[in-house]
Amino acid sequence: MKTLTLKIPETATKAINKFALKNYKTYVAHYESRKLKPMSLEDFLQNYS
């Protein structure tokens, strides 16, 4: 059985990371306003891979 490997262009990866960082900042602000501990950026970025 063959495995399909997708190559994402570097420009798309940069756009995804920029979008994820914007969402992370919103997420952190939301959690901190409720005195909760947000997850790390590394854990958050796993949702975008």
N, CA, C and O of each residue as an XYZ file, in Angstrom:
196
protein
N       0.841     -1.179      0.000
C       0.000      0.000      0.000
C       0.889      1.247      0.000
O       1.848      1.331      0.767
N       0.567      2.209     -0.859
C       1.350      3.428     -0.967
C       0.921      4.447      0.077
O      -0.252      4.531      0.443
N       1.887      5.214      0.545
C       1.613      6.306      1.470
C       1.664      7.609      0.695
O       2.603      7.854     -0.062
N       0.668      8.431      0.884
C       0.604      9.721      0.215
C       1.304     10.761      1.076
O       0.977     10.925      2.252
N       2.258     11.455      0.495
C       2.972     12.508      1.203
C       2.646     13.829      0.526
O       2.833     13.991     -0.680
N       2.159     14.762      1.317
C       1.823     16.076      0.786
C       2.931     17.055      1.114
O       3.427     17.097      2.241
N       3.312     17.837      0.130
C       4.291     18.892      0.355
C       3.545     20.215      0.335
O       2.920     20.580     -0.661
N       3.622     20.918      1.441
C       2.971     22.218      1.542
C       4.007     23.285      1.193
O       5.096     23.302      1.768
N       3.676     24.173      0.256
C       4.632     25.225     -0.103
C       4.998     26.078      1.114
O       4.190     26.263      2.024
N       6.224     26.590      1.113
C       6.707     27.383      2.249
C       5.837     28.608      2.499
O       5.633     28.998      3.649
N       5.321     29.220      1.433
C       4.472     30.400      1.607
C       3.185     30.041      2.336
O       2.686     30.827      3.142
N       2.649     28.862      2.058
C       1.439     28.414      2.748
C       1.737     28.138      4.212
O       0.932     28.466      5.083
N       2.885     27.539      4.489
C       3.279     27.259      5.868
C       3.419     28.553      6.655
O       2.981     28.634      7.803
N       4.022     29.556      6.048
C       4.174     30.852      6.719
C       2.810     31.478      6.991
O       2.594     32.053      8.058
N       1.899     31.373      6.044
C       0.559     31.932      6.219
C      -0.190     31.205      7.334
O      -0.890     31.832      8.129
N      -0.041     29.890      7.389
C      -0.689     29.102      8.444
C      -0.129     29.492      9.805
O      -0.886     29.661     10.761
N       1.191     29.636      9.902
C       1.811     30.022     11.172
C       1.382     31.421     11.610
O       1.156     31.660     12.796
N       1.271     32.334     10.665
C       0.814     33.693     10.978
C      -0.625     33.653     11.499
O      -0.950     34.316     12.484
N      -1.472     32.886     10.847
C      -2.865     32.730     11.260
C      -2.947     32.085     12.645
O      -3.733     32.514     13.489
N      -2.134     31.055     12.872
C      -2.124     30.357     14.160
C      -1.656     31.278     15.276
O      -2.209     31.246     16.375
N      -0.651     32.096     15.011
C      -0.144     33.013     16.029
C      -1.204     34.042     16.410
O      -1.354     34.379     17.584
N      -1.929     34.534     15.425
C      -3.016     35.481     15.697
C      -4.078     34.809     16.574
O      -4.558     35.403     17.539
N      -4.436     33.579     16.236
C      -5.420     32.847     17.032
C      -4.901     32.554     18.434
O      -5.666     32.581     19.398
N      -3.600     32.271     18.552
C      -3.006     31.982     19.859
C      -3.080     33.209     20.764
O      -3.393     33.094     21.948
N      -2.793     34.374     20.210
C      -2.861     35.608     21.004
C      -4.279     35.837     21.514
O      -4.462     36.248     22.660
N      -5.274     35.581     20.690
C      -6.672     35.707     21.105
C      -6.996     34.686     22.184
O      -7.649     35.009     23.177
N      -6.544     33.465     21.991
C      -6.756     32.375     22.949
C      -6.144     32.709     24.309
O      -6.787     32.524     25.342
N      -4.903     33.201     24.309
C      -4.223     33.542     25.565
C      -4.961     34.669     26.280
O      -5.164     34.600     27.492
N      -5.359     35.690     25.559
C      -6.091     36.805     26.166
C      -7.388     36.312     26.799
O      -7.744     36.735     27.899
N      -8.081     35.434     26.118
C      -9.337     34.873     26.623
C      -9.095     34.087     27.913
O      -9.813     34.271     28.896
N      -8.090     33.216     27.911
C      -7.796     32.399     29.093
C      -7.314     33.245     30.264
O      -7.745     33.035     31.398
N      -6.422     34.202     29.999
C      -5.893     35.032     31.080
C      -6.972     35.918     31.688
O      -6.934     36.198     32.886
N      -7.927     36.360     30.890
C      -9.006     37.193     31.425
C      -9.892     36.406     32.385
O     -10.581     36.989     33.221
N      -9.873     35.083     32.262
C     -10.663     34.226     33.151
C      -9.790     33.530     34.193
O     -10.217     32.596     34.871
N      -8.539     34.022     34.299
C      -7.572     33.500     35.271
C      -7.314     32.001     35.108
O      -7.164     31.270     36.087
N      -7.267     31.564     33.851
C      -6.953     30.181     33.521
C      -5.555     30.123     32.918
O      -5.037     31.131     32.437
N      -4.957     28.961     32.944
C      -3.608     28.793     32.388
C      -3.725     28.270     30.954
O      -4.193     27.152     30.739
N      -3.302     29.074     29.971
C      -3.361     28.609     28.580
C      -2.261     27.593     28.287
O      -1.250     27.539     28.986
N      -2.470     26.791     27.249
C      -1.438     25.835     26.830
C      -0.293     26.588     26.166
O      -0.438     27.748     25.777
N       0.828     25.925     26.043
C       1.997     26.547     25.418
C       1.754     26.736     23.915
O       0.888     26.096     23.319
N       2.536     27.623     23.336
C       2.427     27.867     21.893
C       2.723     26.598     21.109
O       2.066     26.320     20.106
N       3.707     25.826     21.558
C       4.069     24.588     20.865
C       2.894     23.610     20.843
O       2.612     22.997     19.813
N       2.210     23.466     21.979
C       1.045     22.579     22.031
C      -0.082     23.114     21.156
O      -0.764     22.352     20.472
N      -0.269     24.421     21.183
C      -1.314     25.047     20.384
C      -1.067     24.829     18.893
O      -2.001     24.557     18.138
N       0.198     24.949     18.471
C       0.533     24.799     17.050
C       0.324     23.380     16.540
O       0.187     23.176     15.334
N       0.297     22.405     17.429
C       0.045     21.027     17.003
C      -1.343     20.894     16.383
O      -1.578     19.988     15.583
N      -2.257     21.780     16.740
C      -3.598     21.760     16.160
C      -3.599     22.211     14.699
O      -4.583     22.013     13.986
N      -2.507     22.811     14.262
C      -2.414     23.331     12.901
C      -1.525     22.483     11.996
O      -1.243     22.873     10.863
N      -1.087     21.339     12.483
C      -0.209     20.516     11.644
C      -0.964     19.399     10.974
O      -0.374     18.613     10.233
